[in-house]
Every structure is written in C-alpha cells, then in structure tokens.
C-alpha cells in the first residue's frame, strides 16, 4: 500500500492509502503500485481510479503526478468523485462547449472550449451517461 494525495487549486482534496493508482498520461494509461520507481508525469483530463479493496473513481482535470517514496501527489485543475458529479450541470457544460466550438466567433478560444467539452464528457462518462 502507498499514500495518494490529491490537491486542486482550491486546496487539499483527499488523501488515501491505496494498493494501485490508475492514471492517463499523454503517452497512455499507467498503473502505479507500491515501490514504483520515482516518476513525474503529465495527467490528461480523464477518469482515474484507486483500489484499496474498494475501487474509487475520480474525474480529473489536467495536472501532474509525482510519485516518490510511496507517495503519489496529484496536482490537478479539478477533481470530482463519482458521487459529486452533477449530471445536469455536466450536460449543460457539454452543450455550452459544443456551441462555442461550432461558433464562428473569432474571439472564441477553441482550445479552451475543447478542454471544457472533454471535462464535461469525462464527468458524464464517469456517471454512465456518455
């Protein structure tokens, strides 16, 4: 077992003792086990999971993982446990992002809108709605 600590811009989110941490990096999926070699990795907007006898899932925004001395520190833009996700809010965010992407307004930040769409769909996927 090892410690996992998740921190967002709002501050400390959660800490737990886990047997495995599954993450998604730009290079693909990665599993972290106890005594893994030290690693620093970028995290994608995705669903991560932990397991300590009970599997837990979280929707995260982009961020960074640092693993060293059996401590996984995740610094992420956002983090929501499955039970915290408001499906109606996620559906509204998805519609807003799609509208911005389809807009011909040159002031729309397309990259930002695409990330907002990915965050919304990640939340919906975690709740089984996508």
Backbone bond lengths (Angstrom), bond angles and torsions (degrees), N, CA, C in turn:
res aa  C-N    CA-C-N  psi(-1)  N-CA   C-N-CA  omega(-1)  CA-C   N-CA-C  phi
1 X - - - 1.460 - - 1.531 109.12 -
2 X 1.320 114.57 151.72 1.460 120.28 176.47 1.527 108.58 -145.38
3 X 1.323 115.91 167.96 1.465 122.19 -177.26 1.520 109.90 -90.70
4 X 1.328 114.68 142.45 1.460 121.62 171.32 1.527 106.42 -124.39
5 X 1.312 115.46 134.87 1.471 121.54 178.79 1.531 107.01 -130.16
6 X 1.328 116.71 127.41 1.459 121.71 179.58 1.522 108.30 -114.07
7 X 1.336 114.88 128.60 1.460 121.63 -179.80 1.530 108.26 -128.18
8 X 1.336 116.36 135.51 1.464 122.83 177.10 1.534 108.09 -117.18
9 X 1.334 118.26 174.94 1.471 119.34 176.44 1.534 113.07 -58.70
10 X 1.329 116.97 -23.54 1.469 120.71 177.93 1.518 112.01 -78.25
11 X 1.344 116.91 -12.33 1.454 121.04 179.13 1.518 112.04 123.88
12 X 1.319 115.16 -161.19 1.461 122.49 -179.53 1.521 109.79 -59.12
13 X 1.348 117.30 131.55 1.462 121.25 178.62 1.530 111.39 -103.84
14 X 1.335 116.97 -57.03 1.453 120.02 -179.91 1.518 110.68 -160.53
15 X 1.306 115.30 161.25 1.461 122.64 174.51 1.523 106.63 -141.99
16 X 1.332 116.17 142.23 1.458 120.07 -177.24 1.521 109.37 -154.25
17 X 1.306 115.30 163.65 1.463 123.72 174.29 1.522 105.75 -104.72
18 X 1.346 117.74 120.92 1.467 120.98 -174.02 1.522 111.42 -132.25
19 X 1.331 115.11 160.66 1.458 121.35 175.60 1.519 111.06 -93.65
20 X 1.359 116.94 -29.83 1.458 121.29 179.86 1.520 109.99 -148.73
21 X 1.322 114.86 146.41 1.456 123.53 174.51 1.519 106.65 -126.71
22 X 1.323 117.05 123.92 1.463 122.44 177.75 1.524 108.50 -108.77
23 X 1.341 115.93 124.97 1.466 121.75 -177.17 1.522 109.75 -127.90
24 X 1.343 115.12 168.39 1.457 121.52 174.99 1.524 107.68 -123.40
25 X 1.341 115.41 122.29 1.462 122.81 178.34 1.527 108.35 -110.42
26 X 1.325 118.50 170.35 1.471 119.28 175.48 1.533 112.45 -58.69
27 X 1.323 117.73 -23.54 1.465 122.00 -179.87 1.530 112.26 -87.16
28 X 1.330 118.10 -12.41 1.458 121.41 179.88 1.519 112.00 134.25
29 X 1.326 115.03 -168.29 1.460 120.66 -178.50 1.522 110.49 -79.08
30 X 1.336 114.81 150.59 1.463 120.46 -177.26 1.520 108.62 -146.53
31 X 1.313 116.55 137.38 1.457 121.68 175.48 1.521 109.59 -110.04
32 X 1.306 116.15 135.21 1.463 122.16 178.93 1.525 107.50 -112.18
33 X 1.323 116.08 127.05 1.457 122.60 176.30 1.525 109.31 -116.67
34 X 1.315 116.20 168.64 1.462 121.92 176.53 1.526 109.85 -52.68
35 X 1.325 116.47 142.11 1.468 125.03 178.46 1.520 113.91 63.71
36 X 1.334 117.32 23.04 1.461 121.56 174.46 1.530 107.91 -61.31
37 X 1.329 116.26 151.45 1.470 118.88 176.76 1.531 108.83 -63.33
38 X 1.320 118.30 153.14 1.467 119.81 177.53 1.532 110.34 -57.05
39 X 1.311 115.53 139.50 1.466 120.38 -178.30 1.520 109.78 -150.87
40 X 1.325 114.86 146.16 1.461 122.80 169.14 1.519 105.46 -124.30
41 X 1.326 117.02 129.44 1.459 120.63 -176.83 1.522 110.41 -142.74
42 X 1.324 115.34 146.78 1.461 121.34 172.00 1.517 108.32 -76.54
43 X 1.308 116.16 145.54 1.464 121.66 178.87 1.522 109.26 -113.02
44 X 1.313 115.31 136.93 1.455 122.68 177.22 1.526 110.08 -86.34
45 X 1.322 117.33 160.64 1.451 121.50 167.06 1.520 104.62 -62.00
46 X 1.327 117.07 117.84 1.463 119.06 -171.35 1.519 111.36 -169.42
47 X 1.319 113.53 -178.38 1.456 121.85 171.96 1.520 107.01 -102.21
48 X 1.321 116.07 126.85 1.460 120.54 174.26 1.522 107.45 -110.54
49 X 1.322 115.82 159.96 1.462 118.49 177.37 1.516 110.02 -138.42
50 X 1.326 113.98 153.49 1.457 122.04 174.64 1.519 107.40 -129.63
51 X 1.316 115.46 158.99 1.467 119.02 178.01 1.521 109.02 -146.08
52 X 1.299 115.30 127.73 1.465 122.38 172.87 1.529 108.73 -137.24
53 X 1.315 115.18 38.29 1.453 121.78 -172.74 1.517 110.19 104.93
54 X 1.321 115.47 -27.61 1.461 123.36 173.67 1.525 107.12 -126.96
55 X 1.330 116.49 125.93 1.468 120.00 -179.24 1.521 109.31 -81.92
56 X 1.324 115.75 133.44 1.462 122.39 177.08 1.521 108.25 -122.00
57 X 1.333 115.40 143.89 1.466 121.50 -179.36 1.525 109.31 -122.47
58 X 1.334 115.34 144.17 1.455 122.19 178.83 1.527 109.50 -136.89
59 X 1.319 116.37 140.70 1.460 121.90 170.66 1.526 106.03 -93.60
60 X 1.330 116.02 122.82 1.472 119.00 -177.93 1.529 110.75 -120.42
61 X 1.324 114.32 155.19 1.449 121.10 169.67 1.523 108.28 -88.59
62 X 1.300 115.89 -178.73 1.465 119.86 179.61 1.517 110.61 -58.78
63 X 1.327 115.25 157.18 1.453 118.26 178.91 1.508 112.44 176.82
64 X 1.315 114.19 -158.13 1.458 122.06 -176.65 1.520 109.49 -136.89
65 X 1.332 115.16 142.65 1.453 122.37 173.07 1.512 107.89 -111.97
66 X 1.320 116.24 134.62 1.461 121.63 169.35 1.519 106.08 -124.36
67 X 1.331 116.50 124.15 1.463 120.59 176.65 1.511 108.23 -120.26
68 X 1.327 115.82 125.17 1.463 121.67 179.42 1.518 108.12 -161.75
69 X 1.327 116.45 139.46 1.470 121.96 177.44 1.533 112.60 52.25
70 X 1.334 115.65 42.65 1.462 122.47 178.37 1.526 113.75 58.84
71 X 1.337 115.99 34.46 1.459 122.46 170.80 1.518 107.95 -129.36
72 X 1.340 115.63 121.57 1.464 121.57 175.05 1.521 107.19 -101.35
73 X 1.321 116.34 114.26 1.455 122.29 178.35 1.520 107.74 -106.09
74 X 1.325 116.25 118.63 1.455 121.82 178.04 1.516 108.05 -109.35
75 X 1.316 116.70 118.18 1.463 123.23 174.61 1.523 105.47 -106.02
76 X 1.333 116.83 107.88 1.461 120.92 -172.66 1.524 111.25 -128.96
77 X 1.343 115.05 153.85 1.463 120.68 179.46 1.521 112.29 -63.16
78 X 1.338 115.70 -35.38 1.461 120.59 -179.74 1.523 108.98 -157.05
79 X 1.320 115.57 158.26 1.458 120.48 178.34 1.525 108.15 -154.77
80 X 1.338 115.34 129.91 1.449 120.69 177.30 1.522 109.35 -137.33
81 X 1.305 116.08 129.76 1.458 120.54 172.15 1.520 107.74 -71.66
82 X 1.311 115.71 157.50 1.465 121.37 -178.42 1.526 111.46 -51.25
83 X 1.323 117.16 -43.64 1.469 121.52 -177.04 1.530 113.27 -69.75
84 X 1.324 118.06 -16.58 1.465 121.62 -178.16 1.523 113.61 -89.83
85 X 1.314 116.79 -9.97 1.465 120.03 -173.76 1.521 110.59 -78.24
86 X 1.323 115.30 125.52 1.458 123.61 176.62 1.533 106.39 -91.28
87 X 1.320 117.05 106.97 1.462 121.71 -175.29 1.526 111.25 -61.07
88 X 1.327 118.07 -43.97 1.473 120.69 -179.64 1.525 110.89 -60.81
89 X 1.314 116.39 -42.56 1.479 120.80 178.43 1.524 110.47 -63.52
90 X 1.329 117.30 -41.55 1.464 121.31 178.95 1.526 111.00 -65.58
91 X 1.332 117.38 -39.19 1.472 120.50 177.40 1.525 111.07 -64.37
92 X 1.328 116.47 -40.84 1.469 120.54 177.52 1.525 110.72 -64.62
93 X 1.331 117.32 -41.40 1.464 121.27 178.42 1.528 110.76 -63.78
94 X 1.331 115.95 -38.62 1.464 120.30 178.11 1.527 110.28 -62.18
95 X 1.332 117.12 -45.79 1.469 121.28 -179.97 1.524 111.45 -63.23
96 X 1.336 116.66 -42.74 1.477 120.27 178.96 1.522 110.56 -61.38
97 X 1.334 116.38 -45.73 1.465 120.61 -178.54 1.525 110.96 -64.45
98 X 1.330 117.22 -43.23 1.467 120.13 178.35 1.528 110.82 -61.12
99 X 1.332 116.17 -40.73 1.469 120.60 179.50 1.535 110.61 -63.64
100 X 1.327 116.91 -41.86 1.469 120.51 178.68 1.530 111.13 -64.81
101 X 1.331 116.60 -41.27 1.469 120.53 -179.32 1.528 110.60 -64.37
102 X 1.325 116.97 -38.68 1.456 121.07 -178.76 1.529 112.92 -80.31
103 X 1.312 116.08 -12.72 1.456 121.19 -178.56 1.529 110.91 -65.43
104 X 1.311 115.04 146.34 1.469 120.07 175.63 1.524 110.84 -97.50
105 X 1.318 116.46 8.35 1.462 122.18 178.59 1.525 109.04 -69.66
106 X 1.312 117.28 119.21 1.472 121.72 -177.16 1.529 112.73 -68.33
107 X 1.339 117.13 -13.24 1.461 120.53 179.79 1.527 112.33 -82.27
108 X 1.318 117.06 -10.64 1.468 120.92 -179.62 1.525 109.34 -71.42
109 X 1.314 115.99 127.94 1.470 121.83 175.43 1.521 106.62 -81.97
110 X 1.334 116.22 99.82 1.455 122.09 -174.14 1.527 112.06 -61.76
111 X 1.321 117.78 -41.71 1.469 120.79 179.78 1.520 110.64 -61.40
112 X 1.309 116.29 -44.16 1.464 121.07 179.16 1.537 110.81 -62.94
113 X 1.326 116.68 -42.28 1.463 120.70 179.39 1.528 110.88 -65.05
114 X 1.329 117.37 -39.69 1.462 120.74 178.67 1.531 111.25 -65.07
115 X 1.325 116.87 -38.87 1.472 120.16 177.33 1.526 110.47 -67.50
116 X 1.328 117.40 -39.22 1.469 120.89 177.64 1.528 110.06 -62.32
117 X 1.323 116.65 -40.15 1.466 120.77 177.98 1.524 110.43 -64.43
118 X 1.317 116.93 -43.10 1.464 120.40 -179.98 1.531 110.86 -64.48
119 X 1.352 117.55 -41.18 1.470 120.46 177.32 1.526 111.11 -61.31
120 X 1.336 116.38 -45.23 1.466 120.51 -179.27 1.530 110.50 -62.75
121 X 1.314 116.99 -44.95 1.465 120.00 -178.92 1.524 112.00 -69.35
122 X 1.322 117.17 -31.38 1.467 120.24 175.88 1.522 109.89 -64.91
123 X 1.327 116.71 -43.29 1.470 120.63 177.61 1.525 110.61 -61.92
124 X 1.328 116.16 -45.20 1.459 120.02 -179.36 1.529 111.17 -65.59
125 X 1.306 116.90 -37.89 1.470 120.45 178.14 1.526 110.19 -62.96
126 X 1.321 116.27 -42.57 1.461 119.81 179.71 1.525 111.36 -61.96
127 X 1.310 116.22 -35.58 1.465 120.61 179.07 1.527 112.30 -87.11
128 X 1.341 117.22 5.98 1.452 120.50 176.53 1.503 114.78 75.83
129 X 1.340 116.53 23.01 1.473 120.36 -176.84 1.519 112.53 -108.95
130 X 1.317 118.27 5.12 1.464 119.51 -178.79 1.491 110.60 -134.78
